[in-house]
């Protein structure tokens, strides 16, 4: 009995020693294999390798953590720089090796392209055009920077350039730009030149949100032409020039919880900005301006249909002056009216729009070999046609108190109802839009509806 007990004791002792050695060996192996030996990136032709590593957030020499690797893959996907992202790990004898495979999009895109037809000039009925052309690089220098430039021609002429730079790997970013524009006034007998620049610094805060602070110096020159009432010579024209220098400051908040920044089907978006010229107002009144833009999306009556809402407001605590009166009308505001036909010396306005969007037809993928040579993302171009039912409403006033006066005696409002057609190319994240909208006659009430002749609106990209 004693002999069997002794044998059992030595057996247990041997088993414990073997277990300790095995555990020590496993820990040693895990320690050796847990250090990331390499991060290999393939498929990037424009995007810098350093940029991808900064976004990924995991480096060689770090202790391997699958949670961090999965989070890094999500960060890469959220940049919207790649049409496809795959991350996988190979565990070799010397440790884990991470492989990142990306398929880049086409980064040089058209922007602000279109023509606008105006039917008023200097307060009179006169038809004239403005043509605008622009281009944007959404991955400038391969560092997630955005560079946008645009020019406009004919009676209204101008140029603009903006640059956005994320300060990777931090959550901070900067935005700067400048513009110059010459344009005839639609409602007064004057020509205007306006130059401005902007410098803002922002930071991503909570999930899908950011806050920014900015400065915007501006110069405006307005030249009036008029005839004095007592002059008998009809050829005598008097010119009066008004110049204004101002310095604006602003604080803005952005939250974007849409399922996609392009043609979303669910979620919401909020942009709010408080702007002031109190730092330097020149000859103009000092005022505060509050802007807000809220958009909401949800499913429609059928699975592929969707509702899209937009609600906006511009509110000022003081008279901004003739240089900054704003009007509604045309695409982006109240459709069914020509540009700037709603509002008289308006400082305040609210806007409501609803669209019910539905698919019409999806074309088969278009394969063009010469585009494939430019970018793999263009190997197959997909596009489809959607329709929309449209309702727009806007209300404007000279001062804030009148805007919410139920009698509406000192306000002006407009309502538009109509149909829309969108040709959408997801690969380019661009669309061409046509809207045919009837605007309610300004002098009629809802119990006696009369509508103007429908107005055609043509523009690039949906503003919902």
C-alpha positions in Angstrom: 0.0 0.0 0.0 2.9 2.3 0.9 4.6 1.5 -2.4 1.5 2.4 -4.5 1.1 5.7 -2.6 4.7 6.6 -3.3 4.2 5.8 -7.0 1.1 8.0 -7.1 2.9 10.8 -5.4 5.8 10.8 -8.0 3.3 10.5 -10.8 1.4 13.7 -9.6 4.7 15.5 -9.1 5.8 14.6 -12.7 2.5 15.8 -14.1 2.7 19.1 -12.3 6.3 19.7 -13.5 5.3 18.9 -17.1 2.4 21.2 -16.9 4.5 24.0 -15.6 7.1 23.5 -18.4 4.3 23.4 -21.0 2.7 26.6 -19.7 6.0 28.4 -19.6 6.7 27.3 -23.1 3.3 28.5 -24.3 3.8 31.8 -22.6 7.2 32.2 -24.1 5.8 31.4 -27.6 2.8 33.7 -27.1 5.2 36.5 -26.0 7.3 35.9 -29.1 4.4 35.6 -31.5 2.4 38.5 -29.9 4.6 41.3 -31.2 3.6 42.6 -34.6 6.5 42.0 -37.0 5.2 43.8 -40.1 2.3 45.7 -41.6 2.1 45.2 -45.3 -0.1 47.4 -47.5 -1.1 46.6 -51.0 -3.4 48.3 -53.6 -2.7 51.9 -52.8 -1.4 54.0 -55.7 -2.5 57.5 -54.6 -2.9 57.2 -50.9 0.4 57.3 -49.0 1.4 54.2 -47.0 2.1 56.4 -44.0 -1.4 57.8 -44.2 -3.0 54.4 -44.2 -0.9 53.4 -41.2 -1.8 56.5 -39.3 -5.5 55.9 -39.9 -5.1 52.2 -39.0 -3.7 53.1 -35.7 -1.6 49.9 -35.2 2.2 49.8 -35.7 5.0 47.3 -36.0 6.3 46.4 -32.6 2.9 46.7 -30.9 1.5 43.8 -29.0 -1.0 42.1 -31.3 -4.6 42.8 -30.3 -7.4 41.5 -32.5 -9.8 44.1 -31.2 -7.5 47.0 -32.2 -6.9 45.4 -35.6 -10.7 45.1 -36.2 -11.2 48.7 -35.1 -8.4 49.9 -37.4 -10.2 48.2 -40.3 -13.4 50.1 -39.4 -11.4 53.3 -39.3 -10.1 52.7 -42.8 -13.6 52.0 -44.1 -15.0 55.1 -42.5 -12.7 57.4 -44.4 -14.7 56.7 -47.6 -11.3 56.7 -49.5 -11.6 53.0 -50.6 -14.3 51.0 -52.4 -13.0 47.9 -50.7 -10.9 47.2 -47.6 -9.6 43.8 -46.3 -7.4 43.3 -43.3 -6.1 39.8 -42.3 -3.3 38.5 -40.1 -0.8 35.6 -40.8 0.8 34.1 -37.7 4.3 33.0 -38.6 7.1 31.5 -36.4 8.6 35.0 -35.8 5.2 36.6 -34.9 2.0 38.0 -36.5 2.2 39.8 -39.9 -0.7 42.1 -40.8 -1.8 42.6 -44.4 -4.0 45.5 -45.6 -5.5 45.2 -49.0 -7.3 48.3 -50.4 -9.1 49.2 -53.6 -8.9 53.0 -54.2 -11.7 55.1 -55.6 -11.4 57.7 -58.3 -10.4 60.8 -56.3 -10.6 63.6 -58.9 -14.3 64.5 -59.1 -16.3 67.3 -60.8 -18.0 69.7 -58.4 -20.2 72.8 -58.7 -20.8 72.1 -62.4 -23.9 73.7 -64.0 -25.5 76.7 -65.4 -28.1 79.0 -63.9 -30.7 81.0 -65.8 -31.7 84.3 -64.2 -34.8 86.2 -65.3 -34.0 89.4 -63.4 -31.2 91.9 -63.4 -31.1 95.3 -61.7 -34.7 94.8 -60.6 -36.0 94.4 -64.1 -36.9 91.4 -66.2 -33.8 90.4 -68.1 -32.6 86.9 -68.9 -29.0 86.1 -68.4 -26.8 83.0 -67.6 -24.1 82.1 -65.2 -21.9 79.0 -66.0 -19.9 77.4 -63.2 -17.2 74.7 -63.4 -15.4 73.1 -60.6 -13.3 70.1 -59.6 -12.4 68.5 -56.3 -9.7 66.1 -55.3 -10.9 64.2 -52.2 -7.5 62.6 -51.5 -5.1 65.4 -52.4 -1.4 64.5 -52.0 -2.6 61.0 -50.8 -3.1 62.4 -47.3 -6.9 62.5 -47.0 -6.7 66.3 -47.8 -9.5 67.8 -49.9 -8.7 70.5 -52.5 -11.6 72.2 -54.3 -11.5 74.9 -56.9 -14.2 76.5 -59.1 -14.7 79.3 -61.6 -17.7 81.0 -63.0 -18.3 82.8 -66.3 -20.4 85.4 -68.1 -22.3 88.1 -66.4 -21.3 86.7 -63.0 -17.6 85.9 -62.8 -15.6 84.5 -59.9 -13.1 81.9 -58.6 -12.7 80.0 -55.4 -10.2 77.7 -53.8 -10.5 75.7 -50.5 -8.2 73.3 -48.8 -9.1 70.9 -45.9 -6.3 69.0 -44.1 -6.7 66.5 -41.3 -3.9 66.6 -38.7 -3.4 62.8 -38.5 -3.3 60.9 -36.3 -5.0 63.4 -34.1 -8.7 64.4 -34.3 -7.9 68.0 -35.3 -8.2 69.5 -38.8 -7.8 72.9 -40.5 -9.6 74.4 -43.4 -8.6 77.5 -45.3 -9.7 79.1 -48.6 -10.4 82.3 -50.5 -12.8 83.5 -53.2 -13.5 86.5 -55.3 -16.8 87.2 -57.2 -18.2 89.8 -59.4 -22.0 89.8 -60.0 -24.9 92.0 -60.9 -27.5 92.5 -58.3 -30.9 90.9 -59.1 -33.0 93.3 -57.2 -31.1 96.6 -57.3 -29.3 98.7 -60.0 -25.8 97.8 -58.8 -22.8 95.6 -59.5 -20.9 93.9 -56.6 -17.4 92.7 -56.0 -16.9 90.5 -53.0 -13.7 88.9 -51.8 -13.3 86.8 -48.7 -11.1 84.2 -47.1 -11.5 81.7 -44.3 -9.4 80.0 -41.7 -11.0 77.5 -39.3 -9.7 74.9 -36.9 -11.8 72.0 -35.8 -11.8 68.8 -33.9 -13.8 65.6 -34.0 -15.5 65.2 -30.7 -18.1 62.6 -30.0 -18.9 59.8 -32.4 -19.6 61.2 -35.9 -19.5 64.8 -34.6 -17.1 67.7 -34.8 -16.8 71.3 -33.6 -14.9 74.2 -35.3 -13.9 77.8 -34.7 -13.2 80.2 -37.6 -12.3 83.7 -38.8 -13.5 85.2 -42.1 -12.3 88.6 -43.3 -14.2 90.0 -46.2 -14.4 93.0 -48.5 -17.4 94.1 -50.5 -17.7 96.9 -53.0 -21.1 97.8 -54.3 -21.5 100.3 -57.2 -24.9 101.9 -57.8 -26.0 103.6 -61.0 -29.0 105.9 -60.8 -30.5 109.1 -62.3 -31.5 112.0 -60.1 -35.2 112.9 -60.3 -34.6 116.6 -61.0 -32.2 116.0 -63.9 -33.7 116.6 -67.3 -30.9 115.1 -69.3 -31.9 111.4 -69.5 -28.3 110.5 -70.4 -26.9 111.7 -67.1 -26.0 108.7 -64.9 -24.7 109.1 -61.3 -22.5 106.5 -59.8 -22.2 105.8 -56.0 -19.8 103.4 -54.6 -20.1 101.7 -51.2 -17.3 99.7 -49.6 -17.4 97.5 -46.6 -14.7 95.8 -44.6 -15.7 93.2 -42.0 -14.2 90.4 -39.9 -16.5 87.5 -39.0 -16.0 84.9 -36.3 -18.0 81.7 -36.0 -18.4 78.5 -34.1 -20.0 75.5 -35.7 -21.2 72.1 -34.7 -21.7 69.1 -37.0 -23.2 65.7 -36.3 -23.7 63.1 -39.1 -25.4 59.9 -38.2 -26.5 59.0 -41.8 -25.9 55.5 -43.0 -24.1 57.1 -46.0 -22.9 60.6 -46.7 -24.0 60.1 -50.3 -27.7 59.4 -51.1 -28.5 58.2 -47.5 -31.6 56.1 -46.8 -31.7 56.3 -43.0 -30.2 58.4 -40.1 -30.0 62.1 -39.5 -27.6 65.1 -40.0 -27.3 68.4 -38.1 -25.2 71.4 -38.8 -25.5 74.5 -36.6 -23.4 77.7 -36.8 -23.3 81.0 -34.9 -21.7 83.8 -36.8 -20.9 87.4 -35.8 -19.2 90.5 -37.2 -18.7 92.0 -33.7 -14.9 91.7 -34.1 -15.0 94.4 -36.8 -18.2 95.5 -38.5 -17.0 98.5 -40.3 -19.9 100.8 -41.4 -22.4 97.9 -41.1 -24.5 97.0 -38.1 -23.0 94.4 -35.7 -25.2 91.4 -35.5 -25.4 87.7 -34.6 -26.5 85.1 -37.1 -27.8 81.6 -36.3 -27.9 79.0 -39.0 -29.1 75.5 -38.7 -29.7 72.7 -41.2 -31.3 69.4 -40.1 -32.0 66.5 -42.3 -33.8 63.2 -41.5 -34.1 60.0 -43.6 -36.2 56.9 -43.1 -37.8 54.1 -45.2 -40.8 54.8 -47.4 -43.9 52.8 -48.0 -41.9 50.2 -49.9 -38.5 48.6 -49.0 -36.4 50.6 -51.6 -38.3 53.9 -51.2 -37.4 56.6 -48.7 -38.5 59.8 -47.1 -36.0 62.7 -46.9 -36.7 65.8 -44.9 -34.8 69.0 -44.5 -35.4 71.9 -42.1 -33.3 75.0 -42.0 -33.3 78.5 -40.6 -31.4 81.8 -40.7 -32.0 84.0 -37.7 -30.4 87.4 -37.0 -30.8 89.7 -34.0 -30.2 92.9 -36.0 -30.5 94.4 -39.4 -27.6 93.1 -41.5 -27.7 95.7 -44.2 -28.4 95.6 -47.9 -25.2 93.7 -48.7 -26.4 90.7 -46.8 -30.2 90.5 -47.4 -31.0 87.1 -48.6 -33.8 85.6 -50.7 -35.3 82.2 -51.5 -36.0 80.7 -54.8 -34.3 78.1 -57.1 -32.7 74.8 -56.3 -31.5 74.4 -52.7 -34.2 76.7 -51.3 -37.8 76.8 -52.4 -38.1 75.2 -55.8 -40.9 76.3 -58.1 -39.6 79.9 -58.2 -36.7 81.6 -60.1 -33.6 82.5 -58.2 -34.1 85.2 -55.4 -37.7 85.9 -56.1 -39.0 85.3 -52.6 -38.3 87.8 -49.8 -37.9 91.5 -49.6 -34.9 92.8 -47.6 -34.9 89.6 -45.7 -32.8 89.0 -42.6 -34.6 85.9 -41.3 -36.0 82.8 -42.9 -37.1 79.3 -42.2 -37.2 76.5 -44.8 -38.9 73.1 -44.9 -38.6 70.5 -47.6 -39.8 66.9 -48.1 -39.0 64.4 -50.8 -40.3 61.0 -51.3 -37.7 59.1 -53.4 -38.3 55.9 -55.3 -36.2 53.8 -57.7 -37.2 53.8 -61.4 -34.5 51.8 -63.2 -31.0 50.4 -62.6 -28.8 50.1 -65.7 -26.4 47.1 -66.1 -22.8 47.9 -65.2 -21.0 49.8 -67.9 -17.5 48.4 -68.7 -15.0 50.8 -70.3 -11.4 49.6 -70.6 -9.8 53.0 -70.9 -11.4 54.1 -67.6 -10.2 50.8 -66.0 -6.6 51.8 -67.0 -7.1 55.1 -65.0 -8.5 53.5 -61.9 -9.6 50.0 -60.8 -12.6 51.6 -59.2 -13.9 52.5 -62.6 -13.7 48.9 -64.0 -17.5 48.8 -63.8 -19.6 52.0 -63.7 -23.0 51.6 -62.1 -25.8 54.1 -62.4 -29.5 54.2 -61.8 -32.4 56.5 -62.2 -34.6 57.6 -59.2 -37.7 59.7 -59.0 -38.9 62.1 -56.3 -42.1 63.8 -55.2 -41.3 67.3 -54.0 -42.7 69.7 -51.4 -40.9 72.9 -50.4 -41.9 75.8 -48.1 -40.1 78.9 -47.1 -41.0 82.0 -45.0 -39.0 85.2 -44.8 -39.1 88.5 -42.9 -37.1 91.6 -42.3 -36.9 91.1 -38.5 -37.1 88.2 -36.2 -40.3 89.2 -34.5 -42.3 89.3 -37.7 -41.0 85.8 -38.8 -43.2 84.1 -36.2 -46.2 86.5 -36.5 -49.2 84.2 -37.3 -50.9 87.0 -39.2 -48.1 87.0 -41.7 -48.6 90.7 -42.6 -44.8 91.5 -42.7 -43.6 88.2 -44.0 -43.4 86.6 -47.4 -43.7 82.9 -48.1 -43.6 80.5 -51.0 -44.7 76.9 -51.5 -43.6 74.5 -54.3 -44.9 71.1 -55.3 -43.5 69.0 -58.1 -41.6 66.0 -59.5 -37.9 65.2 -59.7 -35.6 62.9 -61.6 -32.1 61.9 -60.5 -29.5 60.1 -62.5 -27.1 58.7 -59.8 -23.6 57.3 -60.3 -22.5 55.9 -56.9 -18.9 55.1 -58.2 -18.4 58.8 -58.7 -20.6 59.8 -55.7 -22.3 62.3 -58.1 -25.8 62.8 -59.5 -27.5 64.9 -62.1 -30.9 66.2 -61.0 -33.9 67.6 -62.8 -36.9 69.1 -61.0 -40.1 70.3 -62.4 -41.9 72.3 -59.7 -45.1 74.5 -59.5 -44.8 77.5 -57.2 -47.9 78.8 -55.4 -48.9 82.3 -56.5 -47.8 84.8 -53.8 -51.2 86.6 -53.8 -53.4 83.5 -53.3 -54.5 81.7 -50.1 -54.7 78.0 -49.6 -58.4 78.0 -50.1 -58.0 79.5 -53.5 -54.8 78.0 -54.9 -53.2 79.3 -58.0 -49.8 78.2 -59.3 -47.2 79.8 -61.6 -46.0 78.1 -64.7 -43.7 75.2 -63.6 -40.0 76.0 -63.2 -37.3 73.6 -64.3 -34.4 73.3 -61.9 -31.2 71.6 -63.1 -28.3 71.0 -60.7 -25.4 68.6 -59.9 -25.7 66.5 -56.7 -28.7 66.3 -54.4 -28.7 68.8 -51.6 -30.7 66.5 -49.3 
